[in-house]
Amino acid sequence: MNIEGLIKALPKVEQHVHIVGSIRPKTLLWLAEEGGVKKPYKTLKEARGFFQYHDFPHFISVYSKVIDYITKEDQFDRIAYEMLENDARCNVRYVEASFSAFDHVKEGLDYSLMLDAINRGVHRAHRDFGIACNLRIDLVRNYGPDVGMKILDWIEQKDDNIVSIDIGGSEERFPPKPFAPVFKRAKELGLHLVAHAGEVAGPKSIWDAVKYLNAEHIGHGVVAYQDAKLMRYLLERDITLEMCPISNVRTGIVSSIQKHPIRLFLEKRLRITVSTDDPSMFNTDMNNDYMQLHRHLNFTIPELFKLSLNAVESSFLPEKRMINMRKSFTKEYQQLQNLINSN
């Protein structure tokens, strides 16, 4: 078995993936047709070209346009199912998928019906591929803490399959601190705490997320290397950095995969994981992200498995399920090692 085969065979967990960012170009065409939405493209090739970005603000503008194509709650069934089908093809066993509910509620869709549709897709994917998925609600910092509290009201009434909250959105314009009461309440509701930080803003954004929000995970955290004290803090507190290398290259956060700091974080023993972020929009999948780390940053198979195991151990699964998954992953990895040694 060659390196590519080994990478594909590694069991994986995806922690940082947005449901809307997983819409296939073909499904985007279907959404536009079904909703009668005027679109700037007619062919699959043109739809793929729509997912090309000059920089991070351009990516956000495209993402916002994609939201407009979702006009019916039931459409999330197909979107969620296809996202998990793609992950299952990469030997991903468990996913924590992010859903920005208010993006769609403000357009007239119903939170409860959307959640039901997503979970139908999740259950169908589990039946067909054996993949498991829990949900993360992205409050989207642009809407402010009052809307965040309103979303927690919805979650308190209906929390089917929801394990955590996050704040994505415009990191530079909306710092974490005002969301402290929202995160405090979320913790009281039994939800895990995640925050996008250190993607397009500096180390202070990460500091504020861990100090004011008590974030257990940081989405991206690319700039953490700029602050040695922050690096020590993240290590000592065992705070997970959910890294998305190909995403960071596609949006211009880093100039190339070779310039990505993920290897430094690994060498400094930080708990890092790898995910795709918005796989369809960035033309990637979990196998490709792992492969690019091997090709351009010299990640070995044992190091890639360490990323996978980190994702299991820092997941928001109940402890017993986490322990069983870790045992299962370790057993599979040992079998792969035996296969390598036998050759």
Secondary structure, 3 states (H helix, E strand, C coil): CCHHHHHHHCCEEEEEEECHHHCCHHHHHHHHHHHCCCCCCCCHHHHHHHCCCCCHHHHHHHHHHHHHCCCCCCHHHHHHHHHHHHHHHCCEEEEEEEECHHHHHCCCCCHHHHHHHHHHHHHHHHHHHCCEEEEEEECCHHHHHHHHHHHHHHHHHCCCCEEEEECCCCCCCCCCHHHHHHHHHHHHCCCEEEEEECCCCCHHHHHHHHHHCCCCEEEECHHHHHCHHHHHHHHHHCCEEEECHHHHHHCCCCCCHHHCCHHHHHHCCCCEEECCECCCCCCCCHHHHHHHHHHHHCCCHHHHHHHHHHHHHCCCCCHHHHHHHHHHHHHHHHHHHHHHHHC
